[in-house]
Amino acid sequence: MEHSISNQNHDLRPTARVVGNVMPLFSGTDAGPDEFSDTGRLLHLSNSLQCSLDIENILSRFSEEIYQYIPHDHLGYRHCETTSQDDIDFCIGKKSRFKLSQPLALNSDKSLGSLILSRKHKFTNQESRELEHLTSTLIYPLRNAILYKNALHAAYKDALTGISNRAALDEVLSREVDLAHRHDRSLGMIIIDIDHFKLINDNYGHTSGDCLLKALSSSAGETIRLSDQIFRFGGEEFVVLLPETAINGVMRLAERIRRNIEALECNYEGSLIKMTASLGVATLNYGEDEDEFFDRADKALYEAKSNGRNCTRIAK
């Protein structure tokens, strides 16, 4: 049940918005005798929120800090980005019946999403005004955290194919190897390399290679499971990580990827270009680090290349 000032299902109040670089502490009312204590309270909250660039940390801290002023069972935050995969959807606590919503914005053209509090009993008019004042401290820390998140995302993304890049692989592989050893679970790897890629570029032009790379990344991305991750390692080489997957499962998926690549036809300037790929697969050995793991999969790929290409080989 949505809560508004009149406790009915309609908009609660105007959007919390920054004017210039300053958010007004009071909305449409004169400052009373508590102005300085109110300002000090907001300053304390603002300083607390500016200590982090992690969105979840900022929102969790905001929930803790405002609880003494607006008790709540649940805090939710939703921000829609240009692409759905970049949307931010955060919640802490258990959702309850009565809700208090506060839109967040830097200005009339730049929305930062909306914040929702909920609990088992109705919110008061005073708490509605309190939330609007308190969220003034959240806007800039949240904006900075979103910009930081987007910058990190861009740094870990391959510009051509849109999938994760080598920098992302280095970070994820180290983490996945650590988790696999710590929890005694399997981890699989597939390295994919397009056969005769240079020859295709020489015959059709270098931009034809871009067409093949995008087609392969799309095909492999649709073939892998939701729990798997694909990366462009560099050039015409790709890597897939498969958590909690034994060698038989890794091999089966690798073969599906290979067959799907072989079936592709890329239409480039009126020419249909086909390709094949060679694949090397491995699963993590006990005590093995990420470099040793990758080297074994890479040697299996080399063996596939040496044995006629368009095939999959398992690491020793």
TANOR-V423671 format. One record per pair of residues at least 6 apart in sequence whose C-alpha atoms are under 7 Angstrom apart, sorted by the first residue. I is the first residue (numbers start at 1). J is the second residue. D is the distance in whole Angstrom. If there is no record, write none. Layout:
i: (I I)
j: (J J)
d: (D D)
//
This chain:
i: (1 1 1 2 2 2 2 2 3 3 3 3 3 3 4 4 4 4 5 5 12 15 15 15 16 16 16 16 16 16 17 17 17 17 17 18 18 18 19 23 25 26 42 42 45 45 46 49 49 49 49 49 50 52 53 53 53 54 55 55 63 70 72 72 72 73 73 73 73 73 73 74 74 74 74 74 74 74 75 75 75 75 75 75 76 76 76 76 76 76 77 77 77 77 77 77 78 78 78 78 78 78 79 79 79 79 79 79 80 80 80 81 95 95 96 96 96 97 97 97 98 98 98 98 98 99 99 99 99 100 100 100 100 101 101 101 101 102 102 102 102 103 103 103 104 104 104 104 104 105 105 156 156 156 156 157 157 157 158 158 158 161 161 161 163 163 163 164 164 164 165 165 165 166 166 166 166 169 173 174 177 177 180 180 185 186 186 186 186 186 186 187 187 187 187 187 187 188 188 188 188 188 188 188 188 188 188 189 189 189 189 189 189 189 190 190 190 190 190 190 190 190 190 191 191 191 191 191 191 191 191 191 192 192 192 192 192 192 192 193 193 193 193 193 193 194 194 194 194 194 195 195 195 195 201 201 208 211 212 213 216 219 219 220 221 223 227 228 228 228 228 229 229 229 230 230 230 231 231 231 232 232 233 246 247 247 250 251 255 258 261 261 261 262 262 264 265 265 265 266 266 266 267 276 277 277 278 278 278 278 278 278 278 279 279 279 279 279 280 280 280 280 280 280 280 280 280 281 281 281 281 281 282 282 282 282 284 296 297 299 300 300 300 301 303 304 304 304)
j: (97 98 99 8 9 98 99 100 9 98 99 100 122 123 10 11 12 100 12 125 101 102 103 104 102 103 104 105 132 136 23 104 105 106 107 105 106 107 107 136 133 133 134 137 65 137 137 58 61 62 138 141 141 58 144 145 148 145 142 145 75 127 117 118 119 93 94 95 96 118 119 92 93 94 95 117 118 119 91 92 93 116 117 118 90 91 92 115 116 117 89 90 91 114 115 116 88 89 90 113 114 115 87 88 89 112 113 114 87 88 113 87 118 119 118 119 120 118 119 120 118 119 120 121 122 116 117 118 119 116 117 118 123 114 115 116 117 114 115 116 132 113 114 115 111 112 113 114 139 111 112 164 165 167 168 163 164 165 164 165 232 213 214 217 230 231 232 230 231 232 231 232 233 231 232 233 234 231 290 290 289 290 186 187 244 243 244 245 246 283 284 242 243 244 245 283 284 241 242 243 245 246 247 250 282 283 284 240 241 242 281 282 283 297 239 240 241 254 279 280 281 282 297 238 239 240 279 280 281 297 298 301 237 238 239 277 278 279 280 236 237 238 277 278 279 236 237 276 277 278 276 277 278 309 208 209 268 266 266 236 261 260 261 257 230 257 243 240 241 242 243 240 241 242 239 240 241 238 239 240 238 239 239 283 282 283 281 281 312 277 275 276 277 275 276 274 272 273 274 272 273 274 273 310 309 310 301 304 305 309 310 311 312 301 304 311 312 313 297 298 300 301 304 312 313 314 315 297 300 313 314 315 296 297 314 315 293 315 315 315 313 314 315 313 313 311 312 313)
d: (6 5 6 7 5 6 5 7 6 6 5 5 7 7 6 6 4 7 6 5 7 7 5 6 7 6 5 6 6 7 7 6 5 6 6 7 5 6 7 6 6 7 7 6 7 7 5 6 7 7 7 6 5 6 7 5 7 6 7 6 7 6 6 6 5 6 6 7 7 6 5 6 4 5 5 6 5 7 6 5 7 6 5 7 6 4 6 6 5 6 6 5 6 6 5 6 6 5 7 6 6 7 6 5 7 6 4 7 5 6 7 5 6 7 5 5 5 7 6 6 5 5 6 6 6 7 6 4 7 6 5 6 7 7 6 4 6 6 5 6 7 6 4 6 6 5 6 5 7 4 5 6 5 6 5 6 4 5 6 5 7 7 5 7 7 6 7 7 5 6 5 5 6 7 6 5 7 6 7 6 7 6 6 6 6 7 5 6 6 7 7 6 5 5 6 6 5 6 5 6 6 7 7 6 6 4 6 6 5 6 6 5 6 7 6 5 7 7 7 6 5 7 7 6 5 7 5 5 6 7 7 7 6 5 6 7 6 5 7 6 5 7 5 5 6 6 7 6 4 6 6 5 6 7 6 6 6 7 7 7 6 7 7 6 7 6 7 7 6 5 7 6 5 7 6 4 7 6 5 6 4 6 6 7 7 6 7 7 7 6 7 6 7 6 5 6 6 6 5 5 5 6 6 5 7 5 6 6 6 5 5 5 6 5 6 6 5 6 5 6 4 4 7 6 5 6 7 5 6 6 5 6 7 5 6 5 6 6 6 7 5 6 5 7 7 6 6 6)
//
